[in-house]
Amino acid sequence: MGVSPGTVTLVRREILRYVRRPRNTFLPPFINNVLYFAVFGVILGERIGSYGDGIPYILFVLPGLVVLGAVSNGFENASFSIFHGRWNEYIHEVLTSPLSYGQMTFAYVAASTLRGVLVGVIIAIVGVGFTVAHPAYSLVSVAHPLYLAVALTLVAALFACFGVVGGLWARDFDYLTVLNQFLIRPLVFFGGVFYPLDALDGLAYTLSFLNPMVFTVDAVRYGFLDANVLDPWLSLGVLAAATLTVFAIDVALVKRGYGLTD
């Protein structure tokens, strides 16, 4: 599957769709995470103190909030693009283009992945701003920048791939809200965003590994802070394998016409 000029054009169209509306795309996660960092990072963080090797709580929650933003926006962009195209029937223009099914799917996933990564970077900047403003905290330094870049990209790409499935499956806009608000977000919250996994005991600790978000949060936290519970390369491998698997499912569904010809 090569990257044809048509693929580049479709990627560009999808990117421009959200870049031209920053108040809808980037402002809500900015405001939400200012509140998250203010409440959980500063107010509760001062009472909780530090975690592990003296990591302030506000820094501990930062990677998890970055994952939450990247996951939500990667999924939301892909699912909305596919569903909106179906709803208004302009997706048929893409389906009748000379692009292969893999190229079409790649374009939607790539544009959505970029949105997830951009939102993740915005959230990281917000978190750094809170640490700089607080005299008790030191400036955030990224422990493994290359690893972090790969992990964050895979996280956003994985849920962009899930977003394609959601966009094909949805029958109205409420379906998209249900998936994002009542499935993805709860999984992220129970994936170790606000608490360390090793704080759990027995069955709760074991069952937590059935949650795929555990691997995403742990990988990004390792990239930021060099703090992890799981083997970081295991987490990266799980993310890569899951992304490729879901992408292959996306291509198969588009090729079959699932949700597109009903």
C-alpha positions, 0 to 999 in steps of 0.5 A: 500500500503506497501513499498516493497523491490521492491519499495525501489529498484525503489526509489533507482534507481531513486535517483541514476539517478540524484545524479550521475549527480550533474552538471546537477541536483544541479549546475544549480539551485545553479547558478541561485539562486546566480543570483536571490539573487544578483539581487533581494535580494541585488541590488533591496533589498537595494532600497526596504528596508524591509517588514512587521515587519522589514524583509529585502527584501532578507529574504522575497524573500528567501522562495519563491525562495526555493519554485520555486526550489523545485517545478521546480525540483520535477516536472522536475524529475518525468516528465522526468523519466516517459517520458524518460522511455516511450521514450526508452521503459524501463518503461515496465520493471517496469510495468511488475514487481510485484509492484502494480500501487500505489507502482510504482507511489509512487517510482517515486514521492518519488524520485522526492520529495527528489530532490525537497527538496534537491534543496530547501535546497541548495537554502536556504543555498545560501540565508543564505550565502548572508545574512551572507556576508552582514553586514547589515543583521542578520543570518537567523533563522527558525521560525517553523522548523517542519512546514517548513519541512512538508510544503516543503516536501508537496510542492515538493511532490505535483509537483512531482505528477503533474510531473507524469501526465506531463510525461504520457501526453507528446508526446516529450521533448518539451512538458516537457519544455512548462509545466515547463517554461510556466505554473509552473514558471509563476504561482510561480512568481505570487504566491507572491515570489517577492511581498507581497500579501497584496500589491495587491488591490481589484480584483487582490488580490481576483484572486490571491487565484485562484493560488495554488502557493499562498498557497505554498509560504505562507506556506513556508514563515511562516515556515521560517519567521513567516510571512504569509497572510493566515492561515498557517494550512489552507495552509498546509491542502490545500497542503496535500489534493491537494497532495493526490488528484493528487497522486490518479489521478496518480495511476488511470492513470498508472492503465489505461495505459494512455500514456503507451500503446498508 
